[in-house]
Each structure stands twice: as structure tokens, then as C-alpha cells.
Amino acid sequence: MMEFPMAFSNLYLLLAVCVAGVIGLASAPLVIRGARVGIRVLLTIIGVLIGLLVLEALPVLT
């Protein structure tokens, strides 16, 4: 079991925030047009964050 330094954790967090920000900015006009698309974008962002957390936890769990 290999422990990652905190720098890797912060890098993943920064990457997730950047991806979420880009998705949010790119889809802002769509969110204004329809709430259904906004919910889909929100679920996508949550999915990306959960995916990154799972990828980070996999080395610890195995």
C-alpha cells in the first residue's frame, strides 16, 4: 500500500475544480435555457468529483 503525498491530493482537487469550472462556464447559456440541462450538468460535476475520489482511494483500499 503506497501513501500519496498531500500534493497529489491537492492536485486532484485543483483538477476537479478546474474541470467543474470549465463545464459550468461552457454550459451557462444552456443552464439558463432549461433546468433539466442544469441538473444534468450538476450531476456530471458530482460524478467527476466522486470518480476522482474513488481513483484516489483505490490504492488505499487494495
C-alpha positions in Angstrom: 0.0 0.0 0.0 1.5 3.3 -1.1 0.6 6.5 0.5 0.4 9.5 -1.8 1.7 12.9 -0.5 -0.8 15.6 0.1 0.5 17.4 -3.1 -1.2 14.7 -5.2 -4.5 15.1 -3.3 -4.4 18.9 -3.8 -3.6 18.4 -7.4 -6.6 16.1 -7.9 -8.8 18.7 -6.1 -7.4 21.5 -8.2 -8.0 19.5 -11.4 -11.6 18.6 -10.3 -12.4 22.3 -9.6 -10.9 23.4 -13.0 -12.9 20.7 -14.9 -16.1 21.7 -13.0 -15.5 25.4 -13.7 -14.9 24.8 -17.4 -18.1 22.6 -17.6 -20.1 25.2 -15.7 -18.9 28.1 -17.9 -19.3 26.3 -21.1 -22.9 25.2 -20.2 -24.1 28.5 -18.6 -26.3 29.5 -21.5 -27.8 26.0 -21.6 -28.5 26.2 -17.8 -30.3 29.5 -18.3 -32.4 27.9 -21.0 -33.5 24.8 -19.2 -33.4 23.5 -15.6 -33.2 19.9 -16.9 -29.8 20.6 -18.5 -28.7 22.3 -15.4 -29.5 19.3 -13.3 -27.6 17.1 -15.8 -24.5 19.4 -15.6 -24.7 19.3 -11.8 -24.8 15.5 -11.8 -21.9 15.4 -14.2 -19.8 17.6 -11.9 -20.7 15.5 -8.9 -19.9 12.3 -10.9 -16.5 13.7 -11.9 -15.7 14.6 -8.3 -16.8 11.2 -7.0 -14.8 9.5 -9.7 -11.6 11.4 -8.8 -12.2 10.5 -5.1 -12.6 6.8 -5.9 -9.5 6.8 -8.1 -7.6 8.4 -5.2 -9.0 5.8 -2.7 -8.3 2.7 -4.8 -4.6 2.3 -3.8 -5.6 2.6 -0.1 -8.4 0.1 -0.4 -6.4 -2.6 -2.3 
